[in-house]
Amino acid sequence: MSVVIVGGHDRMVGQYREICRKYNCKAKIFTKMSGKLANQIGSPDLIILFTNTVSHKMVLSAVGEAEKCNADVVRSHTSSGNALIEILEKACNLATPVKEVF
């Protein structure tokens, strides 16, 4: 499963990648707005928006791309590792991660 994470904290990028890897997900993570965000998103299966730490412009860009590629969008007000784990558990229909997360 391919996942795009929009928002979050720069210092958490490594943990986001590790958590996604544990759930067998390929992840692209965008914590800051880049000029070509819409072109870099691609066509993921799931877009996760951490709404507390993302600009409105990034949300609009990500949602627009999600509509184009028919991707699911999940919004979370918190950008913690536990929030990402809960989202991936629901998305991957797993009760527990493939490997121990921490």
Backbone as a printed PyTorch tensor [residue, N CA C, xyz], in Angstrom:
tensor([[[ 0.8450, -1.1690,  0.0000],
         [ 0.0000,  0.0000,  0.0000],
         [ 0.8930,  1.2360,  0.0000]],

        [[ 0.5460,  2.2130, -0.8010],
         [ 1.3200,  3.4550, -0.8220],
         [ 0.5680,  4.5370, -0.0570]],

        [[ 1.3240,  5.2740,  0.7490],
         [ 0.7570,  6.2760,  1.6410],
         [ 1.4970,  7.5850,  1.4420]],

        [[ 0.7550,  8.6830,  1.4420],
         [ 1.3400, 10.0150,  1.4430],
         [ 0.9050, 10.6930,  2.7290]],

        [[ 1.8700, 11.1950,  3.4780],
         [ 1.5870, 11.9200,  4.7090],
         [ 1.8590, 13.3960,  4.4490]],

        [[ 0.8490, 14.2180,  4.6790],
         [ 0.9730, 15.6540,  4.4770],
         [ 0.8300, 16.3270,  5.8390]],

        [[ 1.8650, 17.0400,  6.2380],
         [ 1.8760, 17.6830,  7.5410],
         [ 2.7550, 16.9100,  8.4930]],

        [[ 2.6130, 17.1880,  9.7590],
         [ 3.4440, 16.5310, 10.7630],
         [ 4.6530, 17.3740, 11.0930]],

        [[ 5.4910, 16.8310, 11.9280],
         [ 6.6780, 17.5380, 12.3900],
         [ 7.9200, 16.9970, 11.6910]],

        [[ 8.8480, 17.8890, 11.3870],
         [10.0920, 17.4850, 10.7260],
         [10.8360, 16.4300, 11.5310]],

        [[10.8570, 16.5760, 12.8270],
         [11.6080, 15.6490, 13.6730],
         [10.9830, 14.2490, 13.7320]],

        [[ 9.7380, 14.1220, 13.2650],
         [ 9.0380, 12.8340, 13.3120],
         [ 9.1220, 12.0510, 11.9990]],

        [[ 9.7440, 12.6220, 10.9840],
         [ 9.7690, 11.9830,  9.6660],
         [10.3410, 10.5740,  9.7370]],

        [[11.4300, 10.3850, 10.4660],
         [12.0200,  9.0550, 10.5990],
         [11.0780,  8.0680, 11.2560]],

        [[10.3680,  8.5060, 12.2810],
         [ 9.4050,  7.6260, 12.9490],
         [ 8.2260,  7.3180, 12.0400]],

        [[ 7.7450,  8.3150, 11.2850],
         [ 6.6550,  8.0650, 10.3440],
         [ 7.0630,  6.9950,  9.3320]],

        [[ 8.2740,  7.1160,  8.7930],
         [ 8.7540,  6.1230,  7.8130],
         [ 8.8400,  4.7240,  8.4370]],

        [[ 9.3630,  4.6570,  9.6440],
         [ 9.5170,  3.3750, 10.3280],
         [ 8.1560,  2.7340, 10.6030]],

        [[ 7.2100,  3.5200, 11.0530],
         [ 5.8680,  2.9860, 11.3250],
         [ 5.2340,  2.4890, 10.0360]],

        [[ 5.3490,  3.2470,  8.9640],
         [ 4.7900,  2.8150,  7.6810],
         [ 5.4580,  1.5300,  7.1980]],

        [[ 6.7720,  1.4290,  7.3930],
         [ 7.4930,  0.2270,  6.9810],
         [ 6.9920, -0.9950,  7.7510]],

        [[ 6.6850, -0.8290,  9.0260],
         [ 6.1910, -1.9370,  9.8430],
         [ 4.8480, -2.4510,  9.3320]],

        [[ 4.0850, -1.5800,  8.7010],
         [ 2.7860, -1.9700,  8.1370],
         [ 2.8740, -2.2650,  6.6390]],

        [[ 4.0740, -2.4560,  6.1470],
         [ 4.3170, -2.7690,  4.7370],
         [ 3.7380, -1.7070,  3.8030]],

        [[ 3.9220, -0.4640,  4.1640],
         [ 3.4520,  0.6610,  3.3530],
         [ 4.6430,  1.4700,  2.8600]],

        [[ 4.5910,  1.8580,  1.6030],
         [ 5.5710,  2.7980,  1.0780],
         [ 5.0580,  4.1950,  1.3980]],

        [[ 5.9210,  5.0520,  1.9070],
         [ 5.4700,  6.3620,  2.3580],
         [ 6.2450,  7.4950,  1.7090]],

        [[ 5.5120,  8.5290,  1.3400],
         [ 6.0780,  9.8200,  0.9760],
         [ 5.5920, 10.7750,  2.0440]],

        [[ 6.4970, 11.5890,  2.5580],
         [ 6.1510, 12.4730,  3.6570],
         [ 6.4890, 13.9050,  3.2790]],

        [[ 5.5030, 14.7800,  3.4080],
         [ 5.6720, 16.1920,  3.1000],
         [ 5.2900, 16.9970,  4.3360]],

        [[ 6.2830, 17.5390,  5.0280],
         [ 6.0050, 18.3450,  6.2130],
         [ 5.9570, 19.8330,  5.8810]],

        [[ 6.5010, 20.2000,  4.7530],
         [ 6.5110, 21.6070,  4.3310],
         [ 6.0270, 21.6930,  2.8940]],

        [[ 5.4670, 22.8340,  2.5560],
         [ 4.9530, 23.0690,  1.2140],
         [ 6.1100, 23.2650,  0.2470]],

        [[ 6.0710, 22.5200, -0.8390],
         [ 7.0300, 22.7350, -1.9160],
         [ 6.2510, 23.2180, -3.1340]],

        [[ 6.9120, 23.8390, -4.0380],
         [ 6.2460, 24.4030, -5.1990],
         [ 5.5380, 23.3780, -6.0620]],

        [[ 6.0470, 22.1740, -6.0860],
         [ 5.4930, 21.1510, -6.9600],
         [ 4.8840, 19.9960, -6.1570]],

        [[ 4.2490, 20.3130, -5.0580],
         [ 3.6670, 19.2720, -4.2040],
         [ 2.6800, 18.4070, -4.9760]],

        [[ 1.8330, 19.0250, -5.7690],
         [ 0.8200, 18.2760, -6.5190],
         [ 1.4640, 17.2610, -7.4620]],

        [[ 2.5970, 17.6150, -8.0540],
         [ 3.2810, 16.6990, -8.9740],
         [ 4.0190, 15.5950, -8.2310]],

        [[ 4.4300, 15.8460, -6.9960],
         [ 5.2060, 14.8780, -6.2440],
         [ 4.3500, 13.8420, -5.5240]],

        [[ 3.0770, 14.1360, -5.3160],
         [ 2.2160, 13.2110, -4.5800],
         [ 2.0380, 11.9060, -5.3380]],

        [[ 1.8600, 11.9570, -6.6230],
         [ 1.6850, 10.7420, -7.4050],
         [ 0.2710, 10.2060, -7.2870]],

        [[ 0.1410,  8.8730, -7.2180],
         [-1.1840,  8.2500, -7.0960],
         [-1.1670,  7.2260, -5.9620]],

        [[-1.2180,  7.6890, -4.7220],
         [-1.1750,  6.7810, -3.5760],
         [-2.5380,  6.1340, -3.3180]],

        [[-2.5270,  5.1170, -2.4710],
         [-3.7720,  4.4860, -2.0350],
         [-4.4290,  5.2900, -0.9220]],

        [[-3.6140,  5.9560, -0.1050],
         [-4.1120,  6.6660,  1.0640],
         [-3.3240,  7.9590,  1.2600]],

        [[-4.0320,  9.0460,  1.5320],
         [-3.3980, 10.3140,  1.8870],
         [-3.8060, 10.6420,  3.3090]],

        [[-2.8070, 10.8550,  4.1680],
         [-3.0530, 11.1880,  5.5600],
         [-2.7160, 12.6580,  5.7520]],

        [[-3.6870, 13.4140,  6.2530],
         [-3.4910, 14.8390,  6.5110],
         [-3.4270, 15.0720,  8.0120]],

        [[-2.2940, 15.5380,  8.4870],
         [-2.1620, 15.9320,  9.8830],
         [-2.5390, 17.4130,  9.9400]],

        [[-3.8020, 17.6980, 10.2100],
         [-4.3650, 19.0250, 10.0130],
         [-3.8460, 20.0840, 10.9700]],

        [[-3.3380, 19.7040, 12.1260],
         [-2.8610, 20.6900, 13.0810],
         [-1.5490, 21.3400, 12.6330]],

        [[-0.7840, 20.6480, 11.8210],
         [ 0.5450, 21.1270, 11.4540],
         [ 0.7080, 21.3470,  9.9540]],

        [[-0.3900, 21.6140,  9.2650],
         [-0.3160, 21.7640,  7.8240],
         [-1.0560, 23.0330,  7.4060]],

        [[-0.5650, 23.6730,  6.3570],
         [-1.2190, 24.8850,  5.8750],
         [-2.4630, 24.5260,  5.0640]],

        [[-3.3600, 25.4830,  4.9840],
         [-4.5940, 25.2770,  4.2330],
         [-4.2850, 25.0150,  2.7550]],

        [[-3.2770, 25.6860,  2.2450],
         [-2.8800, 25.5100,  0.8420],
         [-2.4200, 24.0710,  0.5760]],

        [[-1.6740, 23.4970,  1.5170],
         [-1.2240, 22.1090,  1.3540],
         [-2.4120, 21.1490,  1.3920]],

        [[-3.3690, 21.4100,  2.2750],
         [-4.5620, 20.5580,  2.3590],
         [-5.3150, 20.5860,  1.0390]],

        [[-5.5400, 21.7780,  0.4960],
         [-6.2580, 21.8880, -0.7710],
         [-5.5400, 21.1640, -1.9040]],

        [[-4.2260, 21.2930, -1.9410],
         [-3.4360, 20.6290, -2.9680],
         [-3.5300, 19.1080, -2.8340]],

        [[-3.4040, 18.6040, -1.6140],
         [-3.4530, 17.1570, -1.3790],
         [-4.8330, 16.5910, -1.6740]],

        [[-5.8780, 17.2850, -1.2590],
         [-7.2400, 16.8110, -1.5090],
         [-7.5490, 16.8250, -3.0020]],

        [[-7.0700, 17.8350, -3.7010],
         [-7.2520, 17.8860, -5.1490],
         [-6.5940, 16.7130, -5.8470]],

        [[-5.3880, 16.3740, -5.4380],
         [-4.6940, 15.2230, -6.0230],
         [-5.3850, 13.9120, -5.6470]],

        [[-5.9220, 13.8380, -4.4470],
         [-6.6330, 12.6280, -4.0120],
         [-7.8670, 12.3890, -4.8820]],

        [[-8.5530, 13.4500, -5.2240],
         [-9.7230, 13.3120, -6.0920],
         [-9.3340, 12.8360, -7.4840]],

        [[-8.1990, 13.3310, -7.9830],
         [-7.7350, 12.9390, -9.3150],
         [-7.3890, 11.4570, -9.3810]],

        [[-6.7340, 10.9400, -8.3340],
         [-6.2770,  9.5450, -8.3700],
         [-7.1710,  8.6200, -7.5570]],

        [[-8.3070,  9.1360, -7.0700],
         [-9.2860,  8.3320, -6.3390],
         [-8.6890,  7.7000, -5.0810]],

        [[-7.8680,  8.4600, -4.3740],
         [-7.2420,  7.9730, -3.1420],
         [-8.1280,  8.3060, -1.9420]],

        [[-8.0480,  7.4860, -0.9230],
         [-8.7400,  7.7620,  0.3270],
         [-7.9840,  8.8550,  1.0710]],

        [[-8.7270,  9.7100,  1.7730],
         [-8.1280, 10.7810,  2.5600],
         [-8.5510, 10.6050,  4.0100]],

        [[-7.5660, 10.6050,  4.9080],
         [-7.8320, 10.5240,  6.3400],
         [-7.2520, 11.7790,  6.9750]],

        [[-8.0630, 12.4440,  7.7820],
         [-7.6120, 13.6530,  8.4680],
         [-7.4510, 13.3450,  9.9510]],

        [[-6.3540, 13.8000, 10.5050],
         [-6.0880, 13.6270, 11.9300],
         [-5.6030, 14.9520, 12.4830]],

        [[-6.1960, 15.3680, 13.5880],
         [-5.7980, 16.6500, 14.1780],
         [-4.4300, 16.5390, 14.8530]],

        [[-4.1050, 15.3740, 15.3370],
         [-2.8100, 15.1700, 15.9840],
         [-1.8480, 14.4970, 15.0130]],

        [[-0.5750, 14.7930, 15.1580],
         [ 0.4310, 14.2380, 14.2430],
         [ 1.3900, 13.3040, 14.9790]],

        [[ 0.8890, 12.6080, 15.9660],
         [ 1.7350, 11.7100, 16.7530],
         [ 1.9340, 10.3780, 16.0500]],

        [[ 2.9060,  9.6400, 16.5270],
         [ 3.1390,  8.2980, 16.0030],
         [ 1.9630,  7.3790, 16.2800]],

        [[ 1.3490,  7.5240, 17.4660],
         [ 0.1940,  6.6910, 17.8050],
         [-0.9940,  6.9680, 16.8930]],

        [[-1.1830,  8.2140, 16.5080],
         [-2.2580,  8.5500, 15.5830],
         [-2.0230,  7.8710, 14.2320]],

        [[-0.7800,  7.8730, 13.7780],
         [-0.4460,  7.2100, 12.5140],
         [-0.6690,  5.7060, 12.6170]],

        [[-0.3090,  5.1070, 13.7420],
         [-0.5170,  3.6740, 13.9340],
         [-2.0030,  3.3410, 13.8540]],

        [[-2.8400,  4.1200, 14.5160],
         [-4.2860,  3.8740, 14.4820],
         [-4.8330,  3.9820, 13.0710]],

        [[-4.3830,  4.9720, 12.3280],
         [-4.8470,  5.1500, 10.9530],
         [-4.4390,  3.9650, 10.0890]],

        [[-3.1850,  3.5390, 10.2150],
         [-2.7010,  2.4270,  9.3950],
         [-3.3610,  1.1120,  9.7910]],

        [[-3.6520,  0.9190, 11.0710],
         [-4.3470, -0.2990, 11.4910],
         [-5.7180, -0.3800, 10.8290]],

        [[-6.4380,  0.7310, 10.8180],
         [-7.7530,  0.7450, 10.1760],
         [-7.6340,  0.5750,  8.6730]],

        [[-6.6540,  1.2390,  8.0750],
         [-6.4940,  1.1900,  6.6250],
         [-6.0240, -0.1770,  6.1430]],

        [[-5.1740, -0.8040,  6.9060],
         [-4.6280, -2.1060,  6.5090],
         [-5.4280, -3.2710,  7.0790]],

        [[-6.4570, -2.9840,  7.8730],
         [-7.2840, -4.0170,  8.4970],
         [-6.4660, -4.9920,  9.3230]],

        [[-5.5430, -4.4560, 10.0910],
         [-4.7050, -5.2700, 10.9550],
         [-5.0130, -4.9720, 12.4040]],

        [[-5.0220, -5.9710, 13.2320],
         [-5.2190, -5.7520, 14.6560],
         [-3.9090, -5.3490, 15.3260]],

        [[-2.8000, -5.8970, 14.8270],
         [-1.4890, -5.5760, 15.3780],
         [-0.5180, -5.3560, 14.2290]],

        [[ 0.5340, -4.6100, 14.4420],
         [ 1.5050, -4.3830, 13.3740],
         [ 2.2460, -5.6650, 13.0220]],

        [[ 2.8630, -5.6490, 11.8480],
         [ 3.6210, -6.8020, 11.3840],
         [ 4.7740, -7.1030, 12.3510]],

        [[ 5.4580, -6.0730, 12.8000],
         [ 6.5330, -6.1870, 13.7580],
         [ 6.2570, -5.2110, 14.8900]],

        [[ 6.9540, -5.3680, 15.9740],
         [ 6.7810, -4.4380, 17.0790],
         [ 7.1900, -3.0380, 16.6350]],

        [[ 6.3760, -2.0470, 16.8990],
         [ 6.5870, -0.6960, 16.3810],
         [ 7.7000,  0.0170, 17.1340]],

        [[ 7.7200, -0.0580, 18.4640],
         [ 8.7530,  0.6610, 19.2120],
         [ 9.5460, -0.2780, 20.0600]]])
